[in-house]
Amino acid sequence: MAAIVVLLLVVPPACFLIQAVSPRLFDQGKAWLTWSNVSVAFGDGIGRALLDSVAVSLGAGLLAVVCAAGLAFISERTTAPGRRLFVLALWAVLLVPSYLVAVGWEEIVLRSGLLSSMGLWSHTLQGTVLGPVGVAFVLGFKGTPFAYFALAPSMGALGGDIENSVRVHGGGRIDAIRVIAPLLLPAIMSGFVIVFAESVGDFGVATTIAASAHFPVATYTLYESISTFPANFGVAAVVGWSLIGTVALALVLQNGLMRSRSFAVVSGRSRASAPRTLSRKGNGLAVGFAAVFFGASLGVPLLGVVSSSLLIPFKGLHLSALTLSNYRGLLGVSGLSGPIRFSAEIGLVCGLATVTLGAVLARTMASSRRGIGGKVLDMALLVAVALPGVVFAAGYIFAYNLPFLAHAGIDLYGTVPLLGMAYVANAVPQSSRIMLGPFSQIHDSLLHAARVHGASWARSWRSGVLPLLARPLLWAALLAFSGLFLELPISELLAPPGVVPVSVAILSVLGKANIGQGTALSVVAVAFTLAVVGVCLGLFRLLAPPGWRHWQRPPATKEASADTSTLVTAEASGSGNVLQTDLVAVS
């Protein structure tokens, strides 16, 4: 496992980042050791750009955690109407690329945008959205699904006995929150840190809102260093090191908050928590909260994107301005189905590989006996999240195009396997961080009970743990698939000749046509991905055993209990103490 992590996540970025101080190693300069790139980078304003990135990323992380906590509470702990649609809506938020969200907001608030056509344009609103506040809000909205998928399973896994204990001792709702909130700290911190890291390394918003507002951020500075002619990989590597250091500080903070504490709450003694029935006012507040979030994160930007694909420019908001010419024009794009099919196939294969490797890594990091190696692995995975896709792609070019590899018969450069390796390497850090919260709550007593009764190691995991992790694993797999399906920087730099991923096809259409046709193709691609996610979630709901879908809810009848689960109780006496563990093993 260590060798896989090194080959996928360590060697390629290292080959790129080492050029910050040793450009001659890869024929990018004459010096074997120099600090000139550092002085040039900070002389060009990287310090200001880095501070800007940290500021907006902190705001985005806080906003995402607050929104995710509210949505997770509504969906997992209440009977509010429409809560079952939250997951699908969050997938829609996740699947829309950040640059499309930014473009959608721009198409709404610009002087020539949709609000102007309706006579509602506001200079104050435009200045707020197209500035640091707008960057933080867009990144926070985009990061909320990451925080939700890390937080919702943990919130749903908290047994009702915890709240009941607080109430038995005279506590109220505030007291219950004070007891429960610390137990959710691993999931909260995982969600915050991954949103922070994603925001620090985001490229879509950096090249749209931030660039148009002349608000420098670190990723755009890195892009400028690579895109200039001749490319300055040394300065770009310095920016990469700065991003790694920023996220490393966040990881140190996370580990400091959770050091020497146990957060395991799921064991054989856990009991179901009945969803809370809200009052009419409570239902109204819950629905209103969800409506505001999804309207701001999904509705408004999609309205801007769709309107730009359906409206004739500069004709105002009239029926005569509506047109389907942009969508009809897509039918004339030669071989359009080829990119979609290729991206779907490689996204499926790499998505399964990502969730498998991510689950193993999450289990390693969640173990109480992970040691120094686990901590180093934790840091390596998290800092990898902060590296933009263009850094990963450049690293793979340098690492797997070396002459000695060709002499050894390892010819990966310019092949689909190398593209797949880069996809997996880019997605594994996110996947492992999302699954860290659920894995942290799996108590070892579940495995011990099965082993005491003669079950093998594999059967213990299959029957005692996998049912509890079915939903988090499914979410992680779909997250990996959707992200890889629309991935752009790695696809652009590493796609083999003759292979066109769907994101590259979108870029090609944007380059050859107008904004309207480009946004139309983006709408089609996002709709396809959302349809795949919806079908998979629907099949899981219909075909998965009840214990996999609602492990914490006891079956309604004895017959259902006999069909879906076997209760195993292990009692071991020692020193006057009795250890009792109930293991729910889904058949």
CORSUL-V146603 format. One record per backbone hydrogen bond with DSSP energy under -0.5 kcal/mol. NH is the residue of the N-H (numbers start at 0). CO is the residue of the C=O. E is the energy in kcal/mol with one decimal. If there is no record, write none. Layout:
# CORSUL-V146603
nh=NH co=CO e=E
nh=NH co=CO e=E
This chain:
# CORSUL-V146603
nh=4 co=0 e=-2.3
nh=5 co=1 e=-2.3
nh=6 co=2 e=-2.5
nh=7 co=3 e=-2.3
nh=8 co=4 e=-2.8
nh=9 co=4 e=-1.0
nh=9 co=5 e=-1.0
nh=10 co=5 e=-3.0
nh=13 co=9 e=-2.1
nh=14 co=10 e=-2.3
nh=15 co=11 e=-1.2
nh=16 co=12 e=-3.4
nh=17 co=13 e=-2.4
nh=18 co=15 e=-1.1
nh=19 co=16 e=-1.9
nh=20 co=17 e=-1.3
nh=21 co=17 e=-2.1
nh=23 co=30 e=-2.0
nh=24 co=21 e=-1.0
nh=25 co=22 e=-1.0
nh=26 co=23 e=-1.8
nh=27 co=22 e=-2.9
nh=33 co=20 e=-2.3
nh=38 co=34 e=-1.6
nh=39 co=35 e=-2.5
nh=40 co=36 e=-2.5
nh=41 co=37 e=-2.3
nh=42 co=38 e=-1.8
nh=43 co=39 e=-1.5
nh=44 co=41 e=-0.9
nh=45 co=40 e=-1.6
nh=48 co=44 e=-2.1
nh=49 co=45 e=-2.6
nh=50 co=46 e=-2.1
nh=51 co=47 e=-2.3
nh=52 co=48 e=-2.2
nh=53 co=49 e=-2.4
nh=54 co=50 e=-2.4
nh=55 co=51 e=-2.3
nh=56 co=52 e=-2.0
nh=57 co=53 e=-2.4
nh=58 co=54 e=-1.9
nh=59 co=55 e=-2.2
nh=60 co=56 e=-2.6
nh=61 co=57 e=-2.3
nh=62 co=58 e=-2.3
nh=63 co=59 e=-2.5
nh=64 co=60 e=-2.2
nh=65 co=61 e=-2.2
nh=66 co=62 e=-2.4
nh=67 co=63 e=-2.8
nh=68 co=64 e=-2.6
nh=69 co=65 e=-2.1
nh=70 co=66 e=-2.3
nh=71 co=67 e=-2.9
nh=72 co=68 e=-2.3
nh=73 co=69 e=-2.0
nh=74 co=70 e=-2.5
nh=75 co=71 e=-2.5
nh=76 co=72 e=-2.1
nh=77 co=73 e=-0.8
nh=78 co=275 e=-1.7
nh=82 co=79 e=-1.4
nh=84 co=81 e=-1.5
nh=85 co=82 e=-1.4
nh=88 co=84 e=-2.3
nh=89 co=85 e=-2.9
nh=90 co=86 e=-2.2
nh=91 co=87 e=-1.7
nh=92 co=88 e=-2.0
nh=93 co=89 e=-2.5
nh=94 co=90 e=-2.6
nh=95 co=91 e=-1.4
nh=96 co=94 e=-0.6
nh=99 co=96 e=-0.7
nh=100 co=96 e=-1.9
nh=101 co=97 e=-2.4
nh=102 co=98 e=-2.4
nh=103 co=99 e=-2.7
nh=104 co=100 e=-2.1
nh=105 co=101 e=-2.3
nh=106 co=102 e=-2.7
nh=107 co=103 e=-0.9
nh=107 co=104 e=-0.5
nh=108 co=104 e=-2.4
nh=109 co=105 e=-2.1
nh=112 co=109 e=-2.2
nh=113 co=106 e=-2.5
nh=114 co=107 e=-1.9
nh=115 co=109 e=-0.5
nh=116 co=112 e=-1.6
nh=117 co=113 e=-1.4
nh=118 co=115 e=-1.1
nh=119 co=114 e=-3.3
nh=120 co=114 e=-0.5
nh=125 co=121 e=-2.2
nh=126 co=122 e=-2.4
nh=127 co=123 e=-2.1
nh=128 co=124 e=-2.6
nh=129 co=125 e=-2.6
nh=130 co=127 e=-0.5
nh=130 co=128 e=-1.5
nh=133 co=127 e=-1.3
nh=134 co=130 e=-2.4
nh=135 co=131 e=-2.4
nh=136 co=132 e=-2.4
nh=137 co=133 e=-2.6
nh=138 co=134 e=-2.4
nh=139 co=135 e=-2.4
nh=140 co=136 e=-2.7
nh=141 co=137 e=-2.4
nh=142 co=138 e=-1.8
nh=143 co=139 e=-1.0
nh=143 co=140 e=-0.6
nh=146 co=142 e=-1.8
nh=147 co=143 e=-2.9
nh=148 co=144 e=-2.8
nh=149 co=145 e=-1.3
nh=150 co=146 e=-1.7
nh=151 co=147 e=-3.6
nh=154 co=150 e=-2.4
nh=155 co=151 e=-2.6
nh=156 co=152 e=-1.5
nh=157 co=153 e=-0.8
nh=157 co=154 e=-0.5
nh=159 co=270 e=-1.4
nh=161 co=158 e=-1.1
nh=162 co=158 e=-0.6
nh=163 co=159 e=-2.5
nh=164 co=160 e=-2.0
nh=165 co=161 e=-1.7
nh=166 co=162 e=-2.2
nh=167 co=163 e=-2.6
nh=168 co=164 e=-1.5
nh=169 co=166 e=-1.8
nh=170 co=165 e=-2.7
nh=175 co=171 e=-2.1
nh=176 co=172 e=-2.3
nh=177 co=173 e=-2.1
nh=178 co=174 e=-1.5
nh=179 co=175 e=-2.6
nh=180 co=176 e=-2.8
nh=181 co=177 e=-0.6
nh=182 co=178 e=-0.6
nh=182 co=179 e=-0.8
nh=183 co=179 e=-1.0
nh=183 co=180 e=-1.0
nh=184 co=181 e=-1.3
nh=187 co=183 e=-2.8
nh=188 co=184 e=-3.1
nh=189 co=185 e=-2.3
nh=190 co=186 e=-2.6
nh=191 co=187 e=-2.7
nh=192 co=188 e=-2.9
nh=193 co=189 e=-2.2
nh=194 co=190 e=-2.0
nh=195 co=191 e=-2.8
nh=196 co=192 e=-2.8
nh=197 co=193 e=-2.6
nh=198 co=194 e=-2.5
nh=199 co=195 e=-2.4
nh=200 co=196 e=-2.0
nh=201 co=197 e=-0.5
nh=201 co=198 e=-0.7
nh=206 co=202 e=-1.6
nh=207 co=204 e=-0.8
nh=209 co=204 e=-2.0
nh=210 co=205 e=-0.5
nh=211 co=207 e=-2.6
nh=212 co=208 e=-2.0
nh=213 co=210 e=-1.2
nh=214 co=209 e=-3.0
nh=215 co=213 e=-0.7
nh=217 co=48 e=-0.8
nh=220 co=216 e=-1.7
nh=221 co=217 e=-2.3
nh=222 co=218 e=-2.3
nh=223 co=219 e=-2.3
nh=224 co=220 e=-1.7
nh=225 co=221 e=-1.7
nh=226 co=222 e=-2.8
nh=227 co=223 e=-1.3
nh=229 co=227 e=-0.5
nh=231 co=224 e=-3.0
nh=232 co=230 e=-0.9
nh=235 co=231 e=-1.9
nh=236 co=232 e=-2.2
nh=237 co=233 e=-1.6
nh=238 co=234 e=-1.9
nh=239 co=235 e=-2.1
nh=240 co=236 e=-2.3
nh=241 co=237 e=-2.0
nh=242 co=238 e=-2.1
nh=243 co=239 e=-2.2
nh=244 co=240 e=-2.5
nh=245 co=241 e=-1.9
nh=246 co=242 e=-2.1
nh=247 co=243 e=-2.3
nh=248 co=244 e=-1.6
nh=249 co=245 e=-1.2
nh=250 co=246 e=-2.1
nh=251 co=247 e=-2.3
nh=252 co=248 e=-2.0
nh=253 co=249 e=-2.2
nh=254 co=250 e=-2.7
nh=255 co=251 e=-2.1
nh=256 co=252 e=-1.8
nh=257 co=253 e=-1.4
nh=258 co=254 e=-0.8
nh=260 co=257 e=-1.2
nh=265 co=440 e=-1.6
nh=266 co=264 e=-0.7
nh=269 co=266 e=-1.5
nh=273 co=271 e=-0.6
nh=275 co=76 e=-3.2
nh=277 co=275 e=-0.7
nh=282 co=278 e=-2.9
nh=283 co=279 e=-2.1
nh=284 co=280 e=-2.4
nh=285 co=281 e=-2.5
nh=286 co=282 e=-2.7
nh=287 co=283 e=-2.3
nh=288 co=284 e=-2.5
nh=289 co=285 e=-2.2
nh=290 co=286 e=-2.5
nh=291 co=287 e=-2.4
nh=292 co=288 e=-2.2
nh=293 co=289 e=-2.7
nh=294 co=290 e=-2.1
nh=295 co=291 e=-2.2
nh=296 co=292 e=-2.9
nh=297 co=293 e=-1.9
nh=298 co=293 e=-2.7
nh=299 co=294 e=-3.2
nh=301 co=297 e=-2.2
nh=302 co=298 e=-2.2
nh=303 co=299 e=-2.0
nh=304 co=300 e=-2.4
nh=305 co=301 e=-3.2
nh=306 co=302 e=-2.2
nh=307 co=303 e=-1.7
nh=308 co=304 e=-1.2
nh=309 co=305 e=-1.2
nh=310 co=306 e=-2.2
nh=311 co=320 e=-2.5
nh=314 co=311 e=-1.3
nh=316 co=116 e=-0.5
nh=317 co=315 e=-1.1
nh=320 co=317 e=-1.3
nh=321 co=318 e=-1.3
nh=322 co=309 e=-2.8
nh=327 co=323 e=-2.7
nh=328 co=324 e=-2.0
nh=329 co=325 e=-0.6
nh=329 co=326 e=-0.6
nh=330 co=326 e=-0.6
nh=330 co=327 e=-0.9
nh=331 co=328 e=-1.0
nh=332 co=329 e=-1.7
nh=333 co=331 e=-0.6
nh=335 co=332 e=-1.2
nh=337 co=334 e=-0.8
nh=338 co=334 e=-0.9
nh=339 co=335 e=-1.1
nh=340 co=336 e=-2.6
nh=341 co=337 e=-2.7
nh=342 co=338 e=-2.6
nh=343 co=339 e=-2.1
nh=344 co=340 e=-2.5
nh=345 co=341 e=-2.6
nh=346 co=342 e=-1.9
nh=347 co=343 e=-1.9
nh=348 co=344 e=-2.2
nh=349 co=345 e=-2.5
nh=350 co=346 e=-1.8
nh=351 co=347 e=-2.1
nh=352 co=348 e=-2.1
nh=353 co=349 e=-2.4
nh=354 co=350 e=-2.4
nh=355 co=351 e=-2.0
nh=356 co=352 e=-2.3
nh=357 co=353 e=-2.9
nh=358 co=354 e=-2.1
nh=359 co=355 e=-1.7
nh=360 co=356 e=-2.2
nh=361 co=357 e=-2.6
nh=362 co=358 e=-2.4
nh=363 co=359 e=-1.9
nh=364 co=360 e=-2.5
nh=365 co=361 e=-2.2
nh=366 co=362 e=-1.0
nh=369 co=366 e=-1.1
nh=373 co=369 e=-1.5
nh=374 co=370 e=-1.6
nh=375 co=371 e=-2.5
nh=376 co=372 e=-2.3
nh=377 co=373 e=-2.4
nh=378 co=374 e=-2.3
nh=379 co=375 e=-2.6
nh=380 co=376 e=-2.5
nh=381 co=377 e=-2.0
nh=382 co=378 e=-2.7
nh=383 co=379 e=-1.4
nh=384 co=380 e=-0.8
nh=384 co=381 e=-0.9
nh=385 co=381 e=-0.8
nh=386 co=382 e=-0.6
nh=386 co=383 e=-0.6
nh=390 co=387 e=-1.1
nh=391 co=387 e=-1.6
nh=392 co=388 e=-2.6
nh=393 co=389 e=-2.3
nh=394 co=390 e=-2.5
nh=395 co=391 e=-2.4
nh=396 co=392 e=-1.8
nh=397 co=393 e=-2.1
nh=398 co=394 e=-2.8
nh=399 co=395 e=-2.1
nh=404 co=401 e=-0.9
nh=405 co=401 e=-1.3
nh=406 co=402 e=-2.0
nh=407 co=403 e=-1.3
nh=408 co=405 e=-1.3
nh=409 co=404 e=-2.7
nh=410 co=408 e=-1.0
nh=411 co=409 e=-0.8
nh=412 co=399 e=-0.7
nh=414 co=411 e=-1.3
nh=418 co=414 e=-1.5
nh=419 co=415 e=-2.7
nh=420 co=416 e=-2.5
nh=421 co=417 e=-2.2
nh=422 co=418 e=-2.2
nh=423 co=419 e=-2.6
nh=424 co=420 e=-2.5
nh=425 co=421 e=-2.1
nh=426 co=422 e=-1.6
nh=427 co=423 e=-2.7
nh=428 co=424 e=-0.6
nh=430 co=426 e=-2.3
nh=431 co=427 e=-2.8
nh=432 co=428 e=-1.9
nh=433 co=429 e=-2.3
nh=434 co=430 e=-1.8
nh=435 co=431 e=-0.7
nh=435 co=432 e=-0.5
nh=436 co=432 e=-0.6
nh=437 co=433 e=-0.5
nh=438 co=434 e=-2.1
nh=439 co=435 e=-2.0
nh=440 co=436 e=-0.8
nh=440 co=437 e=-0.8
nh=441 co=438 e=-1.1
nh=442 co=265 e=-1.9
nh=442 co=440 e=-0.7
nh=445 co=442 e=-1.5
nh=446 co=443 e=-0.5
nh=447 co=443 e=-2.3
nh=448 co=444 e=-2.3
nh=449 co=445 e=-1.2
nh=450 co=446 e=-2.3
nh=451 co=447 e=-2.3
nh=452 co=448 e=-1.3
nh=453 co=450 e=-1.6
nh=454 co=449 e=-2.4
nh=459 co=455 e=-2.4
nh=460 co=456 e=-1.8
nh=461 co=457 e=-2.8
nh=462 co=458 e=-2.9
nh=463 co=459 e=-2.0
nh=464 co=459 e=-0.6
nh=464 co=460 e=-1.3
nh=465 co=460 e=-3.2
nh=467 co=464 e=-0.9
nh=468 co=464 e=-1.2
nh=468 co=465 e=-0.7
nh=469 co=465 e=-0.6
nh=469 co=466 e=-0.6
nh=472 co=468 e=-2.6
nh=473 co=469 e=-2.3
nh=474 co=470 e=-2.8
nh=475 co=471 e=-2.4
nh=476 co=472 e=-2.3
nh=477 co=473 e=-2.5
nh=478 co=474 e=-2.5
nh=479 co=475 e=-2.3
nh=480 co=476 e=-2.4
nh=481 co=477 e=-2.7
nh=482 co=478 e=-2.3
nh=483 co=479 e=-2.3
nh=484 co=480 e=-2.2
nh=485 co=481 e=-1.1
nh=486 co=483 e=-0.8
nh=491 co=487 e=-2.8
nh=492 co=488 e=-1.7
nh=493 co=489 e=-2.5
nh=494 co=490 e=-1.4
nh=498 co=495 e=-2.0
nh=499 co=497 e=-0.5
nh=500 co=498 e=-0.5
nh=501 co=338 e=-0.7
nh=504 co=500 e=-2.0
nh=505 co=501 e=-2.2
nh=506 co=502 e=-2.1
nh=507 co=503 e=-2.3
nh=508 co=504 e=-2.4
nh=509 co=505 e=-2.5
nh=510 co=506 e=-1.8
nh=511 co=507 e=-1.8
nh=512 co=508 e=-2.9
nh=517 co=513 e=-2.1
nh=518 co=514 e=-2.8
nh=519 co=515 e=-1.8
nh=520 co=516 e=-2.1
nh=521 co=517 e=-1.8
nh=522 co=518 e=-2.3
nh=523 co=519 e=-1.9
nh=524 co=520 e=-2.3
nh=525 co=521 e=-2.5
nh=526 co=522 e=-2.4
nh=527 co=523 e=-2.1
nh=528 co=524 e=-2.1
nh=529 co=525 e=-2.7
nh=530 co=526 e=-2.0
nh=531 co=527 e=-2.0
nh=532 co=528 e=-2.2
nh=533 co=529 e=-2.5
nh=534 co=530 e=-2.4
nh=535 co=531 e=-2.2
nh=536 co=532 e=-2.4
nh=537 co=533 e=-2.2
nh=538 co=534 e=-2.6
nh=539 co=535 e=-2.2
nh=540 co=536 e=-2.0
nh=541 co=537 e=-1.9
nh=542 co=538 e=-3.1
nh=543 co=539 e=-1.7
nh=547 co=544 e=-1.3
nh=548 co=544 e=-1.4
nh=549 co=545 e=-3.0
nh=552 co=549 e=-1.5
nh=553 co=551 e=-0.6
nh=560 co=556 e=-2.0
nh=561 co=557 e=-2.4
nh=562 co=558 e=-1.7
nh=563 co=559 e=-1.9
nh=564 co=560 e=-2.0
nh=565 co=584 e=-0.9
nh=567 co=565 e=-0.6
nh=567 co=582 e=-1.4
nh=568 co=566 e=-0.5
nh=569 co=567 e=-0.5
nh=569 co=580 e=-1.5
nh=570 co=568 e=-0.5
nh=571 co=578 e=-1.1
nh=573 co=576 e=-1.9
nh=576 co=573 e=-2.0
nh=578 co=571 e=-1.7
nh=578 co=576 e=-0.5
nh=579 co=577 e=-0.6
nh=580 co=569 e=-1.2
nh=582 co=567 e=-2.2
nh=582 co=580 e=-0.6
nh=583 co=581 e=-0.6
nh=584 co=565 e=-1.5
nh=584 co=582 e=-0.8
nh=585 co=462 e=-1.2
nh=585 co=583 e=-0.7
nh=586 co=563 e=-0.8
